[in-house]
Every structure is written in C-alpha cells, then in structure tokens.
C-alpha cells in the first residue's frame, strides 16, 4: 500500500494543542502545585514521537543528519532545502520506494506461482495467475458465476501473516469481489474447502490497502452456494430495467450493507 507524505510539524502541533485544550489551564496548574519535571525523560519521549512520524513515512532516513538538522535549526542556521523542496524530495523518495516494492513483490509472486504449479494437488485455473488446492470435497450445490455464496475465509500473505478473515459466515457477491477470488469460488460445492493463490493482477495489484503487488492466499469454505442478501434482492428488482440494458444491477445498497471484512475482498 502506497504511503503518502505526512507532515510532521502539523501533526505534532495538533497533538499538543489538543492535549492542552482538553487539560486544565497551564498557569492555574502551576499556581496550584509546583511539579518538578524530568526534562531528560520528556526529551526522550518527544524523540519517540518524532521517530514514529518518521517511521510512518516508510523511508530510511539518516538519523545523524536528522539530529544535525534539528540542532542547526535551533541555532538559527539555514536549511539546505526550502520546506517546499524538502516535501517534494520526500515525495519522490516515497514514489521510488513504492515502485521498488512493487517490482520486488511481483517478482516474488511470479516465482512462487511458477514453483507452486509443480506441486502435487495444485490446480491451475489460469496459467501463472490463479491456482488452488482442494482441502476438502463438497457434496452440495455448486457456486455459479454471479452468485452470492455464504462462505468462511482467511486471507494470508506468502509469509503466513493474516491480513483479513471472516468473523462469522459471510455472504460475498461474486460480482463485487476481487476477480481472482470470484473465479476461484465458482464451481466450489457446498461443504468444499480450498486454498487459493492469487496473482497481483487478479488481486489488488498496486492499489488497495495491502503492500503493492502482494500475492494473496485464501482458505475458503462454502457454506451455501447462493444466499443473496435482502438488500441485493431489492436492488435487483428495482434495477431490472437497467440490468437488461447493461447486464449489471445497481449494487450500491449491497455495498453499503456489507461489513468491513467483506469489503476487504473488493
């Protein structure tokens, strides 16, 4: 996921101004009781706040030069770049880092899928793009294209880290989810379980809330082949004329009704 430039100074000002606004007036507090403060401890804590802001940018800074810049500023010495130039330079650094991550993740995804295709029990739905392993056979009805199956799922990265999962059995509209996810579910029978592997081109690609060009894996179980929500049925009825023209209904109501885990699949 691409991280955009966050300005450190404004966020710090907002943090401190909010804290003072919510607390009692400083002068009254000092008059009431004179409290000795550990300047060293406060300074270190302030350094942690700055460090968190630096880390949020997703870049590797030269910390010695960052400290040197702070010291020069306090001494009144000029900055090597104007504020605008600095922001532009950091934005370029972020863009370069983002592109490098895209290339690295895509390479890893394609290497994994090429190797995985040779493994036992791996079925390729699209060569080099979409694969699955059947973990458990199903005996019920099969999921058809454009259905809204009731499923359970867990989404993971290549390293096994979970990035999303259903909290309960969830209805997922195949017309509204990831292309790779949708294609992998079609044909699954009720009670069937699969582990699927999705190339970035059929997943989030460079967009979305995950690292760019991530290969996605899901473990899915189909509970019911088709279980459209009431909102979907209502939308289908109200937009029947529009559907006849372009083949698709208005799914805005269904999208609004879908909870957070399901939205993660879009």
C-alpha atoms as an extended CHARMM CRD file, in Angstrom:
* protein
*
       266  EXT
         1         1  UNK       CA              0.0000000000        0.0000000000        0.0000000000  PROA      1               0.0000000000
         2         2  UNK       CA              1.4270000000        3.2930000000       -1.0300000000  PROA      2               0.0000000000
         3         3  UNK       CA              2.1330000000        5.6150000000        1.8880000000  PROA      3               0.0000000000
         4         4  UNK       CA              1.6830000000        9.3060000000        1.2450000000  PROA      4               0.0000000000
         5         5  UNK       CA              3.6600000000       12.1040000000        2.7670000000  PROA      5               0.0000000000
         6         6  UNK       CA              2.6210000000       13.1000000000        6.2450000000  PROA      6               0.0000000000
         7         7  UNK       CA              3.8010000000       16.4380000000        7.5890000000  PROA      7               0.0000000000
         8         8  UNK       CA              5.4330000000       16.0080000000       10.9650000000  PROA      8               0.0000000000
         9         9  UNK       CA              5.1540000000       19.5420000000       12.3240000000  PROA      9               0.0000000000
        10        10  UNK       CA              1.3700000000       19.9620000000       11.8220000000  PROA      10              0.0000000000
        11        11  UNK       CA              0.6460000000       16.6000000000       13.4180000000  PROA      11              0.0000000000
        12        12  UNK       CA              2.7840000000       17.4320000000       16.4210000000  PROA      12              0.0000000000
        13        13  UNK       CA              1.1200000000       20.8040000000       16.8000000000  PROA      13              0.0000000000
        14        14  UNK       CA             -2.2930000000       19.1590000000       16.6230000000  PROA      14              0.0000000000
        15        15  UNK       CA             -1.2940000000       16.6040000000       19.2600000000  PROA      15              0.0000000000
        16        16  UNK       CA             -0.0270000000       19.1910000000       21.7130000000  PROA      16              0.0000000000
        17        17  UNK       CA             -2.7920000000       21.7400000000       21.0940000000  PROA      17              0.0000000000
        18        18  UNK       CA             -5.4110000000       19.0460000000       21.6680000000  PROA      18              0.0000000000
        19        19  UNK       CA             -3.7400000000       17.9370000000       24.8660000000  PROA      19              0.0000000000
        20        20  UNK       CA             -3.6320000000       21.4900000000       26.2480000000  PROA      20              0.0000000000
        21        21  UNK       CA             -7.1990000000       22.1930000000       25.1610000000  PROA      21              0.0000000000
        22        22  UNK       CA             -8.5210000000       19.1550000000       26.9970000000  PROA      22              0.0000000000
        23        23  UNK       CA             -6.4740000000       19.7210000000       30.1600000000  PROA      23              0.0000000000
        24        24  UNK       CA             -6.7080000000       22.4990000000       32.7760000000  PROA      24              0.0000000000
        25        25  UNK       CA             -5.1260000000       25.9220000000       32.0700000000  PROA      25              0.0000000000
        26        26  UNK       CA             -1.3590000000       25.6540000000       32.4860000000  PROA      26              0.0000000000
        27        27  UNK       CA             -0.9820000000       28.7820000000       34.6440000000  PROA      27              0.0000000000
        28        28  UNK       CA             -3.6280000000       27.6450000000       37.1160000000  PROA      28              0.0000000000
        29        29  UNK       CA             -1.9940000000       24.2080000000       37.3360000000  PROA      29              0.0000000000
        30        30  UNK       CA              1.4160000000       25.7440000000       38.0860000000  PROA      30              0.0000000000
        31        31  UNK       CA             -0.0500000000       28.0260000000       40.7240000000  PROA      31              0.0000000000
        32        32  UNK       CA             -1.8500000000       25.1600000000       42.4170000000  PROA      32              0.0000000000
        33        33  UNK       CA              1.2060000000       22.9790000000       42.6970000000  PROA      33              0.0000000000
        34        34  UNK       CA              4.7810000000       23.3180000000       41.5330000000  PROA      34              0.0000000000
        35        35  UNK       CA              5.7340000000       19.9990000000       39.9900000000  PROA      35              0.0000000000
        36        36  UNK       CA              9.2910000000       19.1210000000       39.0970000000  PROA      36              0.0000000000
        37        37  UNK       CA              9.6260000000       17.5300000000       35.6900000000  PROA      37              0.0000000000
        38        38  UNK       CA             12.3180000000       15.2490000000       34.2990000000  PROA      38              0.0000000000
        39        39  UNK       CA             13.4250000000       17.1750000000       31.2160000000  PROA      39              0.0000000000
        40        40  UNK       CA             15.5990000000       14.2810000000       30.0590000000  PROA      40              0.0000000000
        41        41  UNK       CA             12.7100000000       11.8380000000       30.1240000000  PROA      41              0.0000000000
        42        42  UNK       CA             10.3760000000       14.2780000000       28.3750000000  PROA      42              0.0000000000
        43        43  UNK       CA             13.0010000000       14.9770000000       25.7160000000  PROA      43              0.0000000000
        44        44  UNK       CA             13.4390000000       11.2820000000       25.0140000000  PROA      44              0.0000000000
        45        45  UNK       CA              9.6680000000       10.7980000000       24.8290000000  PROA      45              0.0000000000
        46        46  UNK       CA              9.4670000000       13.7020000000       22.3830000000  PROA      46              0.0000000000
        47        47  UNK       CA             12.1450000000       11.9560000000       20.3210000000  PROA      47              0.0000000000
        48        48  UNK       CA              9.9200000000        8.8650000000       20.1990000000  PROA      48              0.0000000000
        49        49  UNK       CA              7.0640000000       10.9690000000       18.8110000000  PROA      49              0.0000000000
        50        50  UNK       CA              9.3350000000       12.3270000000       16.0940000000  PROA      50              0.0000000000
        51        51  UNK       CA             10.5800000000        8.7860000000       15.3880000000  PROA      51              0.0000000000
        52        52  UNK       CA              7.0330000000        7.4820000000       14.9670000000  PROA      52              0.0000000000
        53        53  UNK       CA              6.3190000000       10.2370000000       12.4560000000  PROA      53              0.0000000000
        54        54  UNK       CA              9.4970000000        9.4270000000       10.5460000000  PROA      54              0.0000000000
        55        55  UNK       CA              8.6290000000        5.7280000000       10.5030000000  PROA      55              0.0000000000
        56        56  UNK       CA              5.1350000000        6.4510000000        9.1820000000  PROA      56              0.0000000000
        57        57  UNK       CA              6.7220000000        7.8440000000        6.0020000000  PROA      57              0.0000000000
        58        58  UNK       CA              8.1000000000        4.3930000000        5.1930000000  PROA      58              0.0000000000
        59        59  UNK       CA             11.5770000000        5.7250000000        4.3540000000  PROA      59              0.0000000000
        60        60  UNK       CA             15.0830000000        5.1960000000        5.6750000000  PROA      60              0.0000000000
        61        61  UNK       CA             16.4580000000        8.4920000000        6.9250000000  PROA      61              0.0000000000
        62        62  UNK       CA             19.9990000000        9.2730000000        8.0510000000  PROA      62              0.0000000000
        63        63  UNK       CA             19.2020000000        9.8400000000       11.7290000000  PROA      63              0.0000000000
        64        64  UNK       CA             22.5110000000       11.5740000000       12.3760000000  PROA      64              0.0000000000
        65        65  UNK       CA             21.6320000000       14.1480000000        9.7460000000  PROA      65              0.0000000000
        66        66  UNK       CA             18.1030000000       14.4830000000       11.1170000000  PROA      66              0.0000000000
        67        67  UNK       CA             19.5620000000       15.3390000000       14.5280000000  PROA      67              0.0000000000
        68        68  UNK       CA             22.0790000000       17.6690000000       12.9160000000  PROA      68              0.0000000000
        69        69  UNK       CA             19.2200000000       19.4380000000       11.1190000000  PROA      69              0.0000000000
        70        70  UNK       CA             17.3460000000       19.9230000000       14.3980000000  PROA      70              0.0000000000
        71        71  UNK       CA             20.4410000000       21.3670000000       16.0670000000  PROA      71              0.0000000000
        72        72  UNK       CA             21.1140000000       23.7190000000       13.1260000000  PROA      72              0.0000000000
        73        73  UNK       CA             17.5020000000       24.9150000000       13.1780000000  PROA      73              0.0000000000
        74        74  UNK       CA             17.7120000000       25.6960000000       16.8920000000  PROA      74              0.0000000000
        75        75  UNK       CA             20.9310000000       27.6520000000       16.2580000000  PROA      75              0.0000000000
        76        76  UNK       CA             19.1390000000       29.6480000000       13.5570000000  PROA      76              0.0000000000
        77        77  UNK       CA             21.1920000000       28.2390000000       10.6750000000  PROA      77              0.0000000000
        78        78  UNK       CA             19.5580000000       27.9520000000        7.2270000000  PROA      78              0.0000000000
        79        79  UNK       CA             18.1830000000       24.6320000000        5.9330000000  PROA      79              0.0000000000
        80        80  UNK       CA             19.8430000000       23.0380000000        2.8730000000  PROA      80              0.0000000000
        81        81  UNK       CA             16.3660000000       22.8890000000        1.2620000000  PROA      81              0.0000000000
        82        82  UNK       CA             13.2790000000       25.0450000000        1.4800000000  PROA      82              0.0000000000
        83        83  UNK       CA             10.1840000000       23.4700000000        3.0250000000  PROA      83              0.0000000000
        84        84  UNK       CA              8.6190000000       23.0250000000       -0.4210000000  PROA      84              0.0000000000
        85        85  UNK       CA             11.8000000000       21.4640000000       -1.8320000000  PROA      85              0.0000000000
        86        86  UNK       CA             12.0240000000       19.0980000000        1.1370000000  PROA      86              0.0000000000
        87        87  UNK       CA              8.4200000000       17.9410000000        0.7380000000  PROA      87              0.0000000000
        88        88  UNK       CA              8.9470000000       17.3740000000       -2.9840000000  PROA      88              0.0000000000
        89        89  UNK       CA             12.1500000000       15.4300000000       -2.3370000000  PROA      89              0.0000000000
        90        90  UNK       CA             10.4690000000       13.2020000000        0.2640000000  PROA      90              0.0000000000
        91        91  UNK       CA              7.5480000000       12.5850000000       -2.0890000000  PROA      91              0.0000000000
        92        92  UNK       CA              9.9970000000       11.4520000000       -4.7770000000  PROA      92              0.0000000000
        93        93  UNK       CA             11.7430000000        9.1610000000       -2.2770000000  PROA      93              0.0000000000
        94        94  UNK       CA              8.3730000000        7.6410000000       -1.3810000000  PROA      94              0.0000000000
        95        95  UNK       CA              7.4780000000        7.1050000000       -5.0320000000  PROA      95              0.0000000000
        96        96  UNK       CA             10.8200000000        5.4030000000       -5.7130000000  PROA      96              0.0000000000
        97        97  UNK       CA             10.4240000000        3.1920000000       -2.6530000000  PROA      97              0.0000000000
        98        98  UNK       CA              6.8750000000        2.3040000000       -3.7180000000  PROA      98              0.0000000000
        99        99  UNK       CA              7.9790000000        1.3150000000       -7.2280000000  PROA      99              0.0000000000
       100       100  UNK       CA             10.8440000000       -0.7770000000       -5.8390000000  PROA      100             0.0000000000
       101       101  UNK       CA              8.4140000000       -2.6000000000       -3.5510000000  PROA      101             0.0000000000
       102       102  UNK       CA              6.0560000000       -3.1950000000       -6.4870000000  PROA      102             0.0000000000
       103       103  UNK       CA              8.8220000000       -4.8040000000       -8.5330000000  PROA      103             0.0000000000
       104       104  UNK       CA             10.1120000000       -6.9400000000       -5.6650000000  PROA      104             0.0000000000
       105       105  UNK       CA              6.6730000000       -8.2280000000       -4.6440000000  PROA      105             0.0000000000
       106       106  UNK       CA              5.7150000000       -9.0010000000       -8.2540000000  PROA      106             0.0000000000
       107       107  UNK       CA              8.9250000000      -10.9710000000       -8.7380000000  PROA      107             0.0000000000
       108       108  UNK       CA              8.2930000000      -12.9670000000       -5.5590000000  PROA      108             0.0000000000
       109       109  UNK       CA              4.6810000000      -13.6540000000       -6.5580000000  PROA      109             0.0000000000
       110       110  UNK       CA              5.5770000000      -14.9490000000      -10.0090000000  PROA      110             0.0000000000
       111       111  UNK       CA              8.4310000000      -17.0830000000       -8.7290000000  PROA      111             0.0000000000
       112       112  UNK       CA              6.1650000000      -18.6300000000       -6.1080000000  PROA      112             0.0000000000
       113       113  UNK       CA              3.3460000000      -19.4060000000       -8.5580000000  PROA      113             0.0000000000
       114       114  UNK       CA              5.7670000000      -20.9480000000      -11.0730000000  PROA      114             0.0000000000
       115       115  UNK       CA              7.1600000000      -23.2520000000       -8.3990000000  PROA      115             0.0000000000
       116       116  UNK       CA              3.7890000000      -23.9340000000       -6.7840000000  PROA      116             0.0000000000
       117       117  UNK       CA              2.2850000000      -25.0510000000      -10.1130000000  PROA      117             0.0000000000
       118       118  UNK       CA              4.5660000000      -28.1090000000       -9.9940000000  PROA      118             0.0000000000
       119       119  UNK       CA              3.4180000000      -29.1570000000       -6.5350000000  PROA      119             0.0000000000
       120       120  UNK       CA              1.1410000000      -32.1470000000       -6.0200000000  PROA      120             0.0000000000
       121       121  UNK       CA             -2.6250000000      -31.4600000000       -5.9710000000  PROA      121             0.0000000000
       122       122  UNK       CA             -2.2300000000      -27.8820000000       -7.2350000000  PROA      122             0.0000000000
       123       123  UNK       CA             -4.8270000000      -26.9850000000       -9.8790000000  PROA      123             0.0000000000
       124       124  UNK       CA             -4.1900000000      -24.0310000000      -12.2220000000  PROA      124             0.0000000000
       125       125  UNK       CA             -7.2960000000      -22.0690000000      -13.1740000000  PROA      125             0.0000000000
       126       126  UNK       CA             -5.2300000000      -19.5070000000      -15.0950000000  PROA      126             0.0000000000
       127       127  UNK       CA             -1.6430000000      -20.3130000000      -16.0020000000  PROA      127             0.0000000000
       128       128  UNK       CA              0.7110000000      -18.4230000000      -13.7080000000  PROA      128             0.0000000000
       129       129  UNK       CA             -2.1380000000      -16.3470000000      -12.3120000000  PROA      129             0.0000000000
       130       130  UNK       CA             -4.6100000000      -18.4110000000      -10.3200000000  PROA      130             0.0000000000
       131       131  UNK       CA             -4.2160000000      -21.7340000000       -8.5020000000  PROA      131             0.0000000000
       132       132  UNK       CA             -5.9450000000      -23.7430000000       -5.8180000000  PROA      132             0.0000000000
       133       133  UNK       CA             -5.6260000000      -26.8480000000       -3.6800000000  PROA      133             0.0000000000
       134       134  UNK       CA             -8.7850000000      -28.6820000000       -2.6520000000  PROA      134             0.0000000000
       135       135  UNK       CA             -8.5930000000      -29.2690000000        1.0900000000  PROA      135             0.0000000000
       136       136  UNK       CA            -11.9950000000      -30.9310000000        1.4680000000  PROA      136             0.0000000000
       137       137  UNK       CA            -14.5510000000      -32.2680000000       -1.0000000000  PROA      137             0.0000000000
       138       138  UNK       CA            -18.0390000000      -30.8160000000       -1.0620000000  PROA      138             0.0000000000
       139       139  UNK       CA            -21.3280000000      -32.6000000000       -1.7100000000  PROA      139             0.0000000000
       140       140  UNK       CA            -23.8900000000      -29.8190000000       -2.0530000000  PROA      140             0.0000000000
       141       141  UNK       CA            -24.8320000000      -27.3930000000       -4.8030000000  PROA      141             0.0000000000
       142       142  UNK       CA            -22.0450000000      -25.7100000000       -6.7780000000  PROA      142             0.0000000000
       143       143  UNK       CA            -21.4160000000      -21.9710000000       -6.8180000000  PROA      143             0.0000000000
       144       144  UNK       CA            -22.2840000000      -20.3740000000      -10.1570000000  PROA      144             0.0000000000
       145       145  UNK       CA            -20.9910000000      -17.1440000000      -11.7280000000  PROA      145             0.0000000000
       146       146  UNK       CA            -22.7350000000      -14.0200000000      -10.3320000000  PROA      146             0.0000000000
       147       147  UNK       CA            -23.9180000000      -15.9110000000       -7.2090000000  PROA      147             0.0000000000
       148       148  UNK       CA            -23.5930000000      -14.5900000000       -3.6720000000  PROA      148             0.0000000000
       149       149  UNK       CA            -22.2790000000      -17.5790000000       -1.7030000000  PROA      149             0.0000000000
       150       150  UNK       CA            -22.2180000000      -17.8320000000        2.0700000000  PROA      150             0.0000000000
       151       151  UNK       CA            -18.5840000000      -18.5300000000        2.9860000000  PROA      151             0.0000000000
       152       152  UNK       CA            -15.8750000000      -18.5360000000        5.6210000000  PROA      152             0.0000000000
       153       153  UNK       CA            -12.4040000000      -17.3250000000        4.6710000000  PROA      153             0.0000000000
       154       154  UNK       CA             -8.9650000000      -16.3790000000        5.9320000000  PROA      154             0.0000000000
       155       155  UNK       CA             -6.6190000000      -14.2310000000        3.8390000000  PROA      155             0.0000000000
       156       156  UNK       CA             -2.8570000000      -14.5080000000        4.2420000000  PROA      156             0.0000000000
       157       157  UNK       CA              0.3780000000      -13.2130000000        2.7530000000  PROA      157             0.0000000000
       158       158  UNK       CA              3.1110000000      -15.5350000000        1.4840000000  PROA      158             0.0000000000
       159       159  UNK       CA              4.7580000000      -15.4850000000        4.9090000000  PROA      159             0.0000000000
       160       160  UNK       CA              1.5530000000      -16.7580000000        6.5160000000  PROA      160             0.0000000000
       161       161  UNK       CA              0.6110000000      -13.4630000000        8.1620000000  PROA      161             0.0000000000
       162       162  UNK       CA             -3.1650000000      -12.9970000000        8.2480000000  PROA      162             0.0000000000
       163       163  UNK       CA             -4.4400000000       -9.7590000000        6.6880000000  PROA      163             0.0000000000
       164       164  UNK       CA             -8.1600000000      -10.4600000000        6.8750000000  PROA      164             0.0000000000
       165       165  UNK       CA            -10.7290000000      -13.0790000000        7.8000000000  PROA      165             0.0000000000
       166       166  UNK       CA            -14.4570000000      -13.5170000000        8.2080000000  PROA      166             0.0000000000
       167       167  UNK       CA            -15.7530000000      -13.0540000000       11.7270000000  PROA      167             0.0000000000
       168       168  UNK       CA            -18.8080000000      -15.1880000000       11.0100000000  PROA      168             0.0000000000
       169       169  UNK       CA            -20.2760000000      -16.8360000000        7.9270000000  PROA      169             0.0000000000
       170       170  UNK       CA            -20.4230000000      -14.0600000000        5.3150000000  PROA      170             0.0000000000
       171       171  UNK       CA            -22.2560000000      -13.5100000000        2.0550000000  PROA      171             0.0000000000
       172       172  UNK       CA            -19.9250000000      -12.3420000000       -0.7140000000  PROA      172             0.0000000000
       173       173  UNK       CA            -21.3000000000      -11.1010000000       -4.0210000000  PROA      173             0.0000000000
       174       174  UNK       CA            -19.0460000000      -12.5380000000       -6.7410000000  PROA      174             0.0000000000
       175       175  UNK       CA            -19.8190000000       -9.5170000000       -8.9160000000  PROA      175             0.0000000000
       176       176  UNK       CA            -18.3940000000       -7.1970000000       -6.2580000000  PROA      176             0.0000000000
       177       177  UNK       CA            -15.2870000000       -9.0030000000       -5.0510000000  PROA      177             0.0000000000
       178       178  UNK       CA            -11.7240000000       -9.4750000000       -6.3630000000  PROA      178             0.0000000000
       179       179  UNK       CA            -11.5550000000      -11.0990000000       -9.8010000000  PROA      179             0.0000000000
       180       180  UNK       CA             -9.2210000000      -13.8610000000       -8.6190000000  PROA      180             0.0000000000
       181       181  UNK       CA            -11.3180000000      -14.5330000000       -5.5340000000  PROA      181             0.0000000000
       182       182  UNK       CA            -14.5150000000      -14.7380000000       -7.5830000000  PROA      182             0.0000000000
       183       183  UNK       CA            -13.0530000000      -17.0620000000      -10.2360000000  PROA      183             0.0000000000
       184       184  UNK       CA            -11.6500000000      -19.3670000000       -7.5560000000  PROA      184             0.0000000000
       185       185  UNK       CA            -15.0210000000      -19.8500000000       -5.8440000000  PROA      185             0.0000000000
       186       186  UNK       CA            -17.0720000000      -20.5910000000       -8.9680000000  PROA      186             0.0000000000
       187       187  UNK       CA            -17.5600000000      -24.3500000000       -9.1370000000  PROA      187             0.0000000000
       188       188  UNK       CA            -16.9970000000      -24.9650000000       -5.4290000000  PROA      188             0.0000000000
       189       189  UNK       CA            -19.6520000000      -27.1640000000       -3.8460000000  PROA      189             0.0000000000
       190       190  UNK       CA            -21.3050000000      -26.6120000000       -0.5070000000  PROA      190             0.0000000000
       191       191  UNK       CA            -19.0350000000      -28.0100000000        2.1830000000  PROA      191             0.0000000000
       192       192  UNK       CA            -15.9400000000      -27.7660000000       -0.0330000000  PROA      192             0.0000000000
       193       193  UNK       CA            -12.7630000000      -26.1300000000        1.2050000000  PROA      193             0.0000000000
       194       194  UNK       CA             -9.9870000000      -24.6910000000       -0.9470000000  PROA      194             0.0000000000
       195       195  UNK       CA             -6.7100000000      -22.8790000000       -0.5170000000  PROA      195             0.0000000000
       196       196  UNK       CA             -6.3390000000      -20.4040000000       -3.3790000000  PROA      196             0.0000000000
       197       197  UNK       CA             -3.3370000000      -18.4570000000       -4.6630000000  PROA      197             0.0000000000
       198       198  UNK       CA             -3.9860000000      -15.1650000000       -6.4730000000  PROA      198             0.0000000000
       199       199  UNK       CA             -1.5010000000      -13.2810000000       -8.6660000000  PROA      199             0.0000000000
       200       200  UNK       CA             -1.4590000000       -9.4850000000       -8.0670000000  PROA      200             0.0000000000
       201       201  UNK       CA             -3.0470000000       -8.9190000000      -11.4980000000  PROA      201             0.0000000000
       202       202  UNK       CA             -6.1660000000      -10.7090000000      -10.2460000000  PROA      202             0.0000000000
       203       203  UNK       CA             -5.9190000000       -9.2860000000       -6.7390000000  PROA      203             0.0000000000
       204       204  UNK       CA             -5.2550000000       -5.7310000000       -5.5710000000  PROA      204             0.0000000000
       205       205  UNK       CA             -2.2770000000       -5.0580000000       -7.8340000000  PROA      205             0.0000000000
       206       206  UNK       CA             -0.7510000000       -1.7260000000       -6.8580000000  PROA      206             0.0000000000
       207       207  UNK       CA             -3.9630000000       -0.4340000000       -5.3110000000  PROA      207             0.0000000000
       208       208  UNK       CA             -5.8060000000       -1.3320000000       -2.1330000000  PROA      208             0.0000000000
       209       209  UNK       CA             -4.7340000000       -1.2840000000        1.4930000000  PROA      209             0.0000000000
       210       210  UNK       CA             -2.0960000000       -4.0450000000        1.2800000000  PROA      210             0.0000000000
       211       211  UNK       CA              1.5490000000       -3.8320000000        0.1670000000  PROA      211             0.0000000000
       212       212  UNK       CA              1.5910000000       -3.3300000000       -3.6300000000  PROA      212             0.0000000000
       213       213  UNK       CA              1.6490000000       -6.3980000000       -5.8870000000  PROA      213             0.0000000000
       214       214  UNK       CA              1.1090000000       -8.7920000000       -2.9910000000  PROA      214             0.0000000000
       215       215  UNK       CA              0.3610000000      -12.4030000000       -3.8320000000  PROA      215             0.0000000000
       216       216  UNK       CA             -2.7590000000      -13.3220000000       -1.8800000000  PROA      216             0.0000000000
       217       217  UNK       CA             -3.6950000000      -16.6950000000       -0.4480000000  PROA      217             0.0000000000
       218       218  UNK       CA             -7.1150000000      -17.5430000000        0.9350000000  PROA      218             0.0000000000
       219       219  UNK       CA             -8.5530000000      -20.5530000000        2.6820000000  PROA      219             0.0000000000
       220       220  UNK       CA            -12.2330000000      -20.7060000000        1.8040000000  PROA      220             0.0000000000
       221       221  UNK       CA            -15.1580000000      -22.8840000000        2.8180000000  PROA      221             0.0000000000
       222       222  UNK       CA            -18.5030000000      -22.6530000000        1.0330000000  PROA      222             0.0000000000
       223       223  UNK       CA            -21.4230000000      -22.9530000000        3.4580000000  PROA      223             0.0000000000
       224       224  UNK       CA            -24.1910000000      -22.2130000000        0.9530000000  PROA      224             0.0000000000
       225       225  UNK       CA            -23.8050000000      -21.8870000000       -2.8240000000  PROA      225             0.0000000000
       226       226  UNK       CA            -26.0880000000      -18.8760000000       -3.1600000000  PROA      226             0.0000000000
       227       227  UNK       CA            -27.5170000000      -16.7910000000       -0.3300000000  PROA      227             0.0000000000
       228       228  UNK       CA            -28.2780000000      -13.2840000000       -1.6690000000  PROA      228             0.0000000000
       229       229  UNK       CA            -28.9680000000      -10.6650000000        0.9600000000  PROA      229             0.0000000000
       230       230  UNK       CA            -32.3230000000       -8.9550000000        1.1910000000  PROA      230             0.0000000000
       231       231  UNK       CA            -30.6690000000       -5.7330000000        0.0120000000  PROA      231             0.0000000000
       232       232  UNK       CA            -29.3930000000       -7.4950000000       -3.1090000000  PROA      232             0.0000000000
       233       233  UNK       CA            -32.8350000000       -8.8470000000       -3.9220000000  PROA      233             0.0000000000
       234       234  UNK       CA            -34.3710000000       -5.3960000000       -3.5290000000  PROA      234             0.0000000000
       235       235  UNK       CA            -31.6960000000       -3.8290000000       -5.7090000000  PROA      235             0.0000000000
       236       236  UNK       CA            -32.1820000000       -6.4990000000       -8.3680000000  PROA      236             0.0000000000
       237       237  UNK       CA            -35.9290000000       -5.8340000000       -8.5040000000  PROA      237             0.0000000000
       238       238  UNK       CA            -35.6580000000       -2.0370000000       -8.5570000000  PROA      238             0.0000000000
       239       239  UNK       CA            -32.9720000000       -2.0160000000      -11.2510000000  PROA      239             0.0000000000
       240       240  UNK       CA            -34.3550000000       -4.7160000000      -13.5390000000  PROA      240             0.0000000000
       241       241  UNK       CA            -34.7650000000       -2.3060000000      -16.4740000000  PROA      241             0.0000000000
       242       242  UNK       CA            -31.2150000000       -1.0230000000      -16.0840000000  PROA      242             0.0000000000
       243       243  UNK       CA            -29.8930000000       -4.5790000000      -15.8130000000  PROA      243             0.0000000000
       244       244  UNK       CA            -31.4930000000       -5.5270000000      -19.1150000000  PROA      244             0.0000000000
       245       245  UNK       CA            -29.5090000000       -2.7440000000      -20.7780000000  PROA      245             0.0000000000
       246       246  UNK       CA            -26.0590000000       -3.2890000000      -19.4070000000  PROA      246             0.0000000000
       247       247  UNK       CA            -26.1450000000       -6.6820000000      -17.6720000000  PROA      247             0.0000000000
       248       248  UNK       CA            -25.4830000000       -5.2780000000      -14.2120000000  PROA      248             0.0000000000
       249       249  UNK       CA            -27.7040000000       -4.0390000000      -11.4050000000  PROA      249             0.0000000000
       250       250  UNK       CA            -27.1520000000       -1.1400000000       -9.0420000000  PROA      250             0.0000000000
       251       251  UNK       CA            -25.1450000000       -2.6760000000       -6.1570000000  PROA      251             0.0000000000
       252       252  UNK       CA            -24.7490000000        0.4660000000       -4.0640000000  PROA      252             0.0000000000
       253       253  UNK       CA            -27.2010000000       -0.7770000000       -1.4300000000  PROA      253             0.0000000000
       254       254  UNK       CA            -25.4220000000       -4.1290000000       -1.2340000000  PROA      254             0.0000000000
       255       255  UNK       CA            -22.0480000000       -2.4230000000       -0.8570000000  PROA      255             0.0000000000
       256       256  UNK       CA            -23.3090000000       -0.2120000000        1.9600000000  PROA      256             0.0000000000
       257       257  UNK       CA            -24.7650000000       -3.2200000000        3.7570000000  PROA      257             0.0000000000
       258       258  UNK       CA            -21.5850000000       -5.3070000000        3.5250000000  PROA      258             0.0000000000
       259       259  UNK       CA            -19.4520000000       -5.2890000000        6.6740000000  PROA      259             0.0000000000
       260       260  UNK       CA            -15.7370000000       -4.4930000000        6.9620000000  PROA      260             0.0000000000
       261       261  UNK       CA            -14.2610000000       -7.9970000000        6.4160000000  PROA      261             0.0000000000
       262       262  UNK       CA            -16.2430000000       -8.4310000000        3.2250000000  PROA      262             0.0000000000
       263       263  UNK       CA            -15.1600000000       -5.0010000000        1.9820000000  PROA      263             0.0000000000
       264       264  UNK       CA            -11.5750000000       -6.1720000000        2.3100000000  PROA      264             0.0000000000
       265       265  UNK       CA            -12.2120000000       -8.5060000000       -0.6230000000  PROA      265             0.0000000000
       266       266  UNK       CA            -13.1060000000       -5.6840000000       -3.0010000000  PROA      266             0.0000000000
